[in-house]
């Protein structure tokens, strides 16, 4: 038997050379990828159309992804992605538009609104980064139609970004000012704070609540417009006073305080440009573009937790407010396309379509919903389980 085995091994013919043309090259793989997308596209769109929101929608633009494509001949050199997100960060749609003009978003919003009308009702709130009220910059017919369908709210993060970008980025008090401004806009829910402090006392914990505890158990509320505007002015005046103190200290030290640059210690944080932008944002605040409805706070309860096994049950909340969830989508989308350059429109659509499907499935799965596995295409799911 040993001899037979030896003869068989020695006498075996060598395996033939693998044909090189059997190895798919990059163009072939790309063509197959695009073809597979077009076969699945109706089912991808069907799955996307099932994504709806109960409380609010949030919209925002992004430039980074489109500039990596060859889409300049289609959408121009200023092309943007226009993203619509629903509750808890699920994606209702991502659309490529020539620029940030609201007129380009009309068809996209009409489709999403029609989707909600078919499946139930349109969510009452829309969070935007512009076009929130009847100011000069938002008197377009599209913005007016939004205000007729939704209670349009300006995202507080974008309001602070408008102010912050006018400041010297290296000023030592810039971070403190924006933190103070956030605390002036948002106040902690009194009932939630009392319940949390009672639970901490039962657990024999001292000191203020931790950041994790505040995130889970404390809702933040944007109060009445005039009260918010008054608190913002207090923050502004406090930092203007600090600017005056810095100027006096520099003057006392014999430094030039009349013709200062951004590198000088006497350079004010609250410059004339910051003041102008701040006053324009106060218009939105006083128009109620930031304020919450006290009867319908933008939060949803996602569970109940026994705080440190003390028997004190606290509600775990997640925020439905603002376009920050859209910014999270933009961050993940940017990383997905970061290594790509010169993508064609069909490849871009295919990658974007599959990415949205996977993102929404992972998001729903994290929220406790039963969804198909990421490896199962919408076409296979539809024909295999319908």
PADO-288362 format. One record per residue (C-alpha): x, z, y. Coordinates in nm, 4 decimals. Last residue first. Layout:
N
+----------+----------+----------+
:       c1 :       c3 :       c2 :
+----------+----------+----------+
:        X :        Z :        Y :
...
+----------+----------+----------+
REM end
This chain:
386
+----------+----------+----------+
:       c1 :       c3 :       c2 :
+----------+----------+----------+
:  -4.3016 :   0.0269 :   3.7530 :
:  -4.0069 :   0.2031 :   3.5866 :
:  -3.7667 :  -0.0727 :   3.4795 :
:  -3.8826 :  -0.3419 :   3.7199 :
:  -3.8560 :  -0.1250 :   4.0326 :
:  -3.5538 :   0.0788 :   3.9242 :
:  -3.3615 :  -0.2313 :   3.8183 :
:  -3.4361 :  -0.3982 :   4.1527 :
:  -3.3545 :  -0.0845 :   4.3541 :
:  -3.0097 :  -0.0778 :   4.1905 :
:  -2.9180 :   0.2140 :   3.9664 :
:  -2.5624 :   0.3469 :   4.0202 :
:  -2.6756 :   0.5824 :   4.2973 :
:  -2.9060 :   0.7628 :   4.0565 :
:  -3.2791 :   0.7279 :   4.1285 :
:  -3.4362 :   0.9969 :   4.3491 :
:  -3.5877 :   1.3392 :   4.2839 :
:  -3.6018 :   1.5383 :   4.6071 :
:  -3.4124 :   1.8642 :   4.6590 :
:  -3.2800 :   1.8120 :   5.0129 :
:  -2.9355 :   1.7157 :   4.8806 :
:  -3.1033 :   1.4488 :   4.6653 :
:  -3.2829 :   1.3112 :   4.9714 :
:  -2.9525 :   1.2768 :   5.1552 :
:  -2.7754 :   1.1226 :   4.8572 :
:  -3.0549 :   0.8701 :   4.8154 :
:  -3.0566 :   0.7931 :   5.1878 :
:  -2.6805 :   0.7304 :   5.1953 :
:  -2.6881 :   0.5130 :   4.8820 :
:  -2.9595 :   0.2848 :   5.0167 :
:  -2.8006 :   0.2700 :   5.3628 :
:  -2.4636 :   0.1724 :   5.2087 :
:  -2.6170 :  -0.1025 :   4.9941 :
:  -2.7780 :  -0.2635 :   5.2980 :
:  -2.4706 :  -0.2198 :   5.5200 :
:  -2.2359 :  -0.3734 :   5.2652 :
:  -2.4698 :  -0.6686 :   5.2101 :
:  -2.5394 :  -0.7207 :   5.5808 :
:  -2.1659 :  -0.7132 :   5.6613 :
:  -2.0881 :  -0.9533 :   5.3764 :
:  -2.3498 :  -1.1938 :   5.5108 :
:  -2.2284 :  -1.1604 :   5.8719 :
:  -1.8653 :  -1.2228 :   5.7891 :
:  -1.6152 :  -0.9378 :   5.8054 :
:  -1.3128 :  -0.9900 :   6.0309 :
:  -1.1521 :  -0.6542 :   5.9656 :
:  -1.2519 :  -0.3810 :   5.7233 :
:  -1.0556 :  -0.0576 :   5.6760 :
:  -1.2853 :   0.1474 :   5.9002 :
:  -1.6126 :   0.0090 :   5.7618 :
:  -1.7102 :   0.3169 :   5.5584 :
:  -1.5413 :   0.5558 :   5.8023 :
:  -1.7473 :   0.4150 :   6.0892 :
:  -2.0662 :   0.4434 :   5.8862 :
:  -1.9956 :   0.8095 :   5.8099 :
:  -1.9383 :   0.8890 :   6.1793 :
:  -2.2353 :   0.6811 :   6.2937 :
:  -2.4639 :   0.8636 :   6.0503 :
:  -2.3444 :   1.1982 :   6.1895 :
:  -2.4046 :   1.0664 :   6.5419 :
:  -2.7588 :   0.9783 :   6.4354 :
:  -2.8076 :   1.3379 :   6.3195 :
:  -2.6859 :   1.4504 :   6.6625 :
:  -2.9650 :   1.2393 :   6.8119 :
:  -3.1803 :   1.5380 :   6.8920 :
:  -3.3848 :   1.8004 :   6.7208 :
:  -3.5029 :   1.8293 :   6.3613 :
:  -3.3048 :   2.1485 :   6.3033 :
:  -3.2877 :   2.3195 :   5.9669 :
:  -3.4265 :   2.6653 :   5.9086 :
:  -3.3730 :   2.9304 :   5.6397 :
:  -3.6400 :   3.1993 :   5.6598 :
:  -3.5247 :   3.5556 :   5.6106 :
:  -3.6412 :   3.7940 :   5.3394 :
:  -3.5142 :   4.1498 :   5.3738 :
:  -3.4927 :   4.2895 :   5.0215 :
:  -3.1390 :   4.4039 :   5.0914 :
:  -2.9801 :   4.1571 :   4.8475 :
:  -2.7365 :   4.0352 :   5.1203 :
:  -3.0308 :   3.8724 :   5.3044 :
:  -3.2853 :   3.7618 :   5.0447 :
:  -3.3211 :   3.3961 :   5.1407 :
:  -3.6260 :   3.1760 :   5.1986 :
:  -3.6183 :   2.7980 :   5.2017 :
:  -3.6155 :   2.4700 :   5.3938 :
:  -3.8159 :   2.5806 :   5.6979 :
:  -3.8380 :   2.2935 :   5.9446 :
:  -3.7287 :   2.2970 :   6.3063 :
:  -3.8190 :   2.1053 :   6.6212 :
:  -4.0511 :   2.3748 :   6.7598 :
:  -4.4177 :   2.2815 :   6.7598 :
:  -4.6190 :   2.5464 :   6.9482 :
:  -4.3394 :   2.6192 :   7.1963 :
:  -4.3157 :   2.2447 :   7.2778 :
:  -3.9483 :   2.2000 :   7.3528 :
:  -3.7939 :   2.1178 :   7.6905 :
:  -3.5318 :   1.8442 :   7.7241 :
:  -3.7172 :   1.5656 :   7.9057 :
:  -3.9274 :   1.8186 :   8.0977 :
:  -3.9086 :   1.6307 :   8.4273 :
:  -3.7055 :   1.9214 :   8.5673 :
:  -3.4385 :   1.8620 :   8.3022 :
:  -3.4341 :   1.4873 :   8.3611 :
:  -3.3889 :   1.5389 :   8.7352 :
:  -3.1224 :   1.8014 :   8.6639 :
:  -2.9243 :   1.5262 :   8.4930 :
:  -2.8998 :   1.3349 :   8.8214 :
:  -2.7733 :   1.6477 :   8.9975 :
:  -2.5038 :   1.6963 :   8.7342 :
:  -2.3906 :   1.3348 :   8.7664 :
:  -2.3439 :   1.3711 :   9.1425 :
:  -2.1739 :   1.7097 :   9.1099 :
:  -1.9332 :   1.5791 :   8.8469 :
:  -1.8420 :   1.2882 :   9.0747 :
:  -1.7833 :   1.5282 :   9.3653 :
:  -1.5515 :   1.7407 :   9.1515 :
:  -1.6495 :   2.0522 :   8.9578 :
:  -1.3303 :   2.1202 :   8.7626 :
:  -1.1334 :   2.1377 :   9.0847 :
:  -0.7664 :   2.0337 :   9.1097 :
:  -0.5802 :   2.3387 :   9.2406 :
:  -0.3487 :   2.3577 :   8.9397 :
:  -0.2389 :   1.9996 :   9.0024 :
:  -0.2337 :   1.7433 :   8.7207 :
:  -0.5680 :   1.5896 :   8.8204 :
:  -0.4224 :   1.5089 :   9.1611 :
:  -0.4306 :   1.7136 :   9.4813 :
:  -0.4241 :   1.5967 :   9.8433 :
:  -0.5393 :   1.9015 :  10.0388 :
:  -0.4237 :   2.1890 :   9.8182 :
:  -0.0454 :   2.1569 :   9.8531 :
:   0.1225 :   2.4648 :   9.7089 :
:   0.2440 :   2.7611 :   9.9127 :
:   0.1560 :   3.0257 :   9.6559 :
:  -0.1314 :   3.1455 :   9.8753 :
:  -0.2673 :   2.7914 :   9.8753 :
:  -0.2538 :   2.7772 :   9.4959 :
:  -0.4370 :   3.1099 :   9.4734 :
:  -0.6968 :   2.9955 :   9.7248 :
:  -0.7584 :   2.6721 :   9.5330 :
:  -0.7904 :   2.8556 :   9.2027 :
:  -1.0397 :   3.0980 :   9.3592 :
:  -1.2425 :   2.8103 :   9.5021 :
:  -1.2548 :   2.6410 :   9.1639 :
:  -1.3702 :   2.9690 :   9.0087 :
:  -1.6547 :   2.9761 :   9.2609 :
:  -1.7465 :   2.6221 :   9.1576 :
:  -1.7475 :   2.7487 :   8.7997 :
:  -2.0034 :   3.0175 :   8.8810 :
:  -2.2110 :   2.7731 :   9.0874 :
:  -2.2412 :   2.5320 :   8.7943 :
:  -2.3333 :   2.8041 :   8.5451 :
:  -2.6006 :   2.9435 :   8.7794 :
:  -2.7282 :   2.5888 :   8.8381 :
:  -2.7730 :   2.5414 :   8.4629 :
:  -2.9701 :   2.8666 :   8.4430 :
:  -3.2028 :   2.7486 :   8.7208 :
:  -3.2545 :   2.4074 :   8.5568 :
:  -3.3468 :   2.5743 :   8.2272 :
:  -3.5973 :   2.8032 :   8.4002 :
:  -3.7449 :   2.5107 :   8.5924 :
:  -3.7931 :   2.3033 :   8.2783 :
:  -3.9461 :   2.5758 :   8.0584 :
:  -3.7445 :   2.6623 :   7.7506 :
:  -3.5124 :   2.4749 :   7.5181 :
:  -3.5279 :   2.6807 :   7.1987 :
:  -3.2658 :   2.7605 :   6.9378 :
:  -3.3818 :   2.8696 :   6.5947 :
:  -3.1845 :   3.1442 :   6.4297 :
:  -3.1647 :   3.1901 :   6.0523 :
:  -2.9286 :   2.9318 :   5.9108 :
:  -2.7025 :   2.8360 :   6.2018 :
:  -2.6978 :   3.1870 :   6.3476 :
:  -2.6072 :   3.3321 :   6.0095 :
:  -2.3264 :   3.0797 :   5.9614 :
:  -2.1875 :   3.1562 :   6.3084 :
:  -2.1857 :   3.5269 :   6.2354 :
:  -2.4416 :   3.7635 :   6.3820 :
:  -2.3094 :   4.0150 :   6.6389 :
:  -2.1369 :   4.3381 :   6.5359 :
:  -2.2109 :   4.5758 :   6.2558 :
:  -2.3381 :   4.5147 :   5.9040 :
:  -2.5073 :   4.8006 :   5.7208 :
:  -2.7155 :   4.5591 :   5.5078 :
:  -3.0347 :   4.7106 :   5.6509 :
:  -2.8826 :   4.6751 :   5.9994 :
:  -2.8063 :   4.3089 :   5.9289 :
:  -3.1663 :   4.2541 :   5.8179 :
:  -3.2987 :   4.4198 :   6.1338 :
:  -3.0628 :   4.2045 :   6.3426 :
:  -3.1872 :   3.8897 :   6.1663 :
:  -3.5549 :   3.9736 :   6.2173 :
:  -3.4977 :   4.0497 :   6.5875 :
:  -3.3058 :   3.7258 :   6.6378 :
:  -3.5751 :   3.5184 :   6.4672 :
:  -3.8462 :   3.6740 :   6.6840 :
:  -3.6529 :   3.6127 :   7.0065 :
:  -3.5684 :   3.2497 :   6.9358 :
:  -3.2193 :   3.1972 :   7.0745 :
:  -3.1839 :   3.0204 :   7.4076 :
:  -3.0566 :   2.6666 :   7.4586 :
:  -2.9920 :   2.5009 :   7.7951 :
:  -2.7896 :   2.7819 :   7.9556 :
:  -2.5968 :   2.8456 :   7.6349 :
:  -2.5059 :   2.4773 :   7.6218 :
:  -2.3898 :   2.4885 :   7.9854 :
:  -2.1710 :   2.7899 :   7.9122 :
:  -2.0069 :   2.6011 :   7.6261 :
:  -1.9629 :   2.2935 :   7.8455 :
:  -1.7984 :   2.5072 :   8.1161 :
:  -1.5725 :   2.6853 :   7.8673 :
:  -1.4480 :   2.3544 :   7.7250 :
:  -1.3712 :   2.2195 :   8.0730 :
:  -1.1977 :   2.5369 :   8.1934 :
:  -0.8395 :   2.4395 :   8.1050 :
:  -0.8743 :   2.0899 :   8.2573 :
:  -0.7280 :   1.8405 :   8.0141 :
:  -1.0312 :   1.6104 :   7.9921 :
:  -1.0667 :   1.6023 :   8.3720 :
:  -1.4409 :   1.5936 :   8.4127 :
:  -1.6671 :   1.2902 :   8.4406 :
:  -1.6954 :   1.2643 :   8.0614 :
:  -1.8317 :   1.6181 :   8.0468 :
:  -2.1375 :   1.5512 :   8.2609 :
:  -2.2628 :   1.2527 :   8.0628 :
:  -2.1607 :   1.4276 :   7.7409 :
:  -2.3737 :   1.7283 :   7.8363 :
:  -2.6828 :   1.5105 :   7.8690 :
:  -2.5885 :   1.3295 :   7.5484 :
:  -2.5834 :   1.6588 :   7.3588 :
:  -2.9164 :   1.7605 :   7.5088 :
:  -3.0923 :   1.4599 :   7.3562 :
:  -3.3490 :   1.3278 :   7.6005 :
:  -3.7023 :   1.3613 :   7.4707 :
:  -3.9805 :   1.1026 :   7.4510 :
:  -4.3250 :   1.2344 :   7.3559 :
:  -4.4147 :   0.9260 :   7.1638 :
:  -4.6452 :   0.6219 :   7.1677 :
:  -4.6990 :   0.5615 :   7.5415 :
:  -4.3478 :   0.6798 :   7.6244 :
:  -4.2046 :   0.4245 :   7.3834 :
:  -4.4136 :   0.1509 :   7.5435 :
:  -4.2710 :   0.2454 :   7.8839 :
:  -3.9179 :   0.2261 :   7.7443 :
:  -3.9941 :  -0.1240 :   7.6140 :
:  -4.1549 :  -0.2347 :   7.9406 :
:  -3.8400 :  -0.1446 :   8.1290 :
:  -3.8495 :   0.1337 :   8.3916 :
:  -3.5617 :   0.3226 :   8.2308 :
:  -3.2693 :   0.2980 :   8.4719 :
:  -3.4802 :   0.3695 :   8.7805 :
:  -3.6204 :   0.6906 :   8.6373 :
:  -3.9546 :   0.6977 :   8.4580 :
:  -3.8518 :   0.9264 :   8.1740 :
:  -3.6503 :   0.9222 :   7.8503 :
:  -3.4906 :   0.5798 :   7.8828 :
:  -3.1468 :   0.6951 :   7.7680 :
:  -2.9847 :   0.8898 :   7.4819 :
:  -3.3104 :   0.9094 :   7.2879 :
:  -3.5142 :   1.1547 :   7.0824 :
:  -3.8663 :   1.0399 :   6.9896 :
:  -4.1392 :   1.2924 :   6.9178 :
:  -4.4961 :   1.2726 :   6.7797 :
:  -4.4204 :   1.1163 :   6.4419 :
:  -4.6445 :   0.8119 :   6.3774 :
:  -4.9113 :   0.8747 :   6.1177 :
:  -4.9822 :   0.8047 :   5.7512 :
:  -4.7981 :   0.5498 :   5.5409 :
:  -4.9260 :   0.2364 :   5.7128 :
:  -4.8966 :   0.3854 :   6.0608 :
:  -4.5457 :   0.5023 :   5.9772 :
:  -4.4330 :   0.1565 :   5.8689 :
:  -4.5927 :   0.0023 :   6.1777 :
:  -4.3866 :   0.2391 :   6.3939 :
:  -4.0686 :   0.1419 :   6.2076 :
:  -4.1448 :  -0.2297 :   6.2401 :
:  -4.2327 :  -0.1999 :   6.6102 :
:  -3.9136 :  -0.0054 :   6.6732 :
:  -3.6982 :  -0.2796 :   6.5218 :
:  -3.8836 :  -0.5578 :   6.7016 :
:  -3.8465 :  -0.3894 :   7.0419 :
:  -3.4809 :  -0.2928 :   7.0102 :
:  -3.3438 :  -0.5953 :   7.1928 :
:  -3.5482 :  -0.5102 :   7.5036 :
:  -3.3795 :  -0.1683 :   7.5187 :
:  -3.0530 :  -0.3168 :   7.6420 :
:  -2.7604 :  -0.1598 :   7.4563 :
:  -2.6029 :  -0.4944 :   7.3707 :
:  -2.6326 :  -0.7970 :   7.1387 :
:  -2.8261 :  -0.6077 :   6.8667 :
:  -2.7411 :  -0.5271 :   6.5037 :
:  -3.0005 :  -0.3112 :   6.3272 :
:  -2.9782 :   0.0078 :   6.1198 :
:  -3.3026 :   0.1435 :   5.9754 :
:  -3.5085 :   0.4479 :   5.8819 :
:  -3.2011 :   0.6520 :   5.7926 :
:  -3.2511 :   1.0089 :   5.6707 :
:  -3.0954 :   1.2709 :   5.8990 :
:  -3.3137 :   1.5768 :   5.8469 :
:  -3.6202 :   1.4068 :   5.9951 :
:  -3.5877 :   1.0404 :   6.0798 :
:  -3.3053 :   0.8189 :   6.1983 :
:  -3.3105 :   0.4871 :   6.3849 :
:  -2.9746 :   0.3183 :   6.4394 :
:  -2.8976 :   0.0319 :   6.6772 :
:  -2.5627 :  -0.1255 :   6.5893 :
:  -2.3954 :  -0.2897 :   6.8848 :
:  -2.2734 :  -0.6337 :   6.9870 :
:  -2.0845 :  -0.6685 :   7.3158 :
:  -1.8857 :  -0.9809 :   7.2227 :
:  -2.1977 :  -1.1775 :   7.1441 :
:  -2.4642 :  -1.1216 :   6.8787 :
:  -2.4238 :  -1.4327 :   6.6638 :
:  -2.0935 :  -1.5905 :   6.7680 :
:  -1.9443 :  -1.2459 :   6.8147 :
:  -2.0445 :  -1.1555 :   6.4583 :
:  -1.7039 :  -1.1981 :   6.2977 :
:  -1.7016 :  -0.8281 :   6.2178 :
:  -1.4859 :  -0.5320 :   6.3156 :
:  -1.6493 :  -0.5133 :   6.6610 :
:  -1.9811 :  -0.4436 :   6.4900 :
:  -1.8641 :  -0.1117 :   6.3459 :
:  -1.7281 :   0.0530 :   6.6615 :
:  -2.0126 :  -0.0282 :   6.9044 :
:  -2.2763 :   0.2331 :   6.8270 :
:  -2.6298 :   0.2720 :   6.9643 :
:  -2.8791 :   0.5595 :   6.9361 :
:  -3.2292 :   0.6410 :   6.8155 :
:  -3.3966 :   0.9586 :   6.6912 :
:  -3.7374 :   0.9842 :   6.5260 :
:  -3.9473 :   1.2968 :   6.5090 :
:  -4.1775 :   1.5275 :   6.3147 :
:  -4.3099 :   1.3587 :   5.9988 :
:  -4.0527 :   1.0891 :   5.9243 :
:  -4.0680 :   0.7865 :   5.6984 :
:  -3.8516 :   0.6149 :   5.4365 :
:  -4.0742 :   0.3957 :   5.2153 :
:  -3.9665 :   0.0907 :   5.4151 :
:  -3.6114 :   0.1468 :   5.2965 :
:  -3.7140 :   0.1250 :   4.9305 :
:  -3.9026 :  -0.1978 :   4.9952 :
:  -3.6087 :  -0.3384 :   5.1942 :
:  -3.3713 :  -0.2655 :   4.9058 :
:  -3.6267 :  -0.4237 :   4.6698 :
:  -3.6470 :  -0.7425 :   4.8746 :
:  -3.2627 :  -0.7414 :   4.9095 :
:  -3.1805 :  -0.7056 :   4.5390 :
:  -3.1285 :  -1.0738 :   4.4629 :
:  -2.9673 :  -1.1235 :   4.8039 :
:  -2.7335 :  -0.8317 :   4.7381 :
:  -2.6277 :  -0.9654 :   4.3986 :
:  -2.5448 :  -1.3002 :   4.5594 :
:  -2.3366 :  -1.1259 :   4.8284 :
:  -2.1366 :  -0.9296 :   4.5708 :
:  -2.0921 :  -1.2354 :   4.3486 :
:  -1.9598 :  -1.4376 :   4.6432 :
:  -1.7247 :  -1.1540 :   4.7419 :
:  -1.5931 :  -1.1253 :   4.3860 :
:  -1.5355 :  -1.5007 :   4.3716 :
:  -1.3615 :  -1.5049 :   4.7100 :
:  -1.1371 :  -1.2141 :   4.6011 :
:  -1.0216 :  -1.3715 :   4.2769 :
:  -1.1905 :  -1.3287 :   3.9420 :
:  -0.9432 :  -1.3203 :   3.6463 :
:  -1.0596 :  -1.5719 :   3.3849 :
:  -0.8590 :  -1.8454 :   3.5603 :
:  -0.5393 :  -1.6690 :   3.4549 :
:  -0.6087 :  -1.7312 :   3.0886 :
:  -0.4802 :  -1.4338 :   2.8847 :
:  -0.1730 :  -1.5423 :   2.6866 :
:  -0.2419 :  -1.5493 :   2.3148 :
:  -0.1933 :  -1.2348 :   2.1036 :
:   0.1144 :  -1.2615 :   1.8800 :
:   0.0515 :  -1.3619 :   1.5190 :
:   0.0520 :  -1.0860 :   1.2617 :
:   0.3165 :  -1.1235 :   0.9904 :
:   0.5084 :  -0.8101 :   1.0682 :
:   0.2040 :  -0.5896 :   1.0838 :
:   0.0406 :  -0.7332 :   0.7742 :
:   0.3617 :  -0.7214 :   0.5758 :
:   0.4145 :  -0.3583 :   0.6634 :
:   0.0614 :  -0.2654 :   0.5669 :
:   0.0942 :  -0.4407 :   0.2367 :
:   0.4239 :  -0.2690 :   0.1688 :
:   0.2844 :   0.0729 :   0.2351 :
:   0.0000 :   0.0000 :   0.0000 :
+----------+----------+----------+
REM end
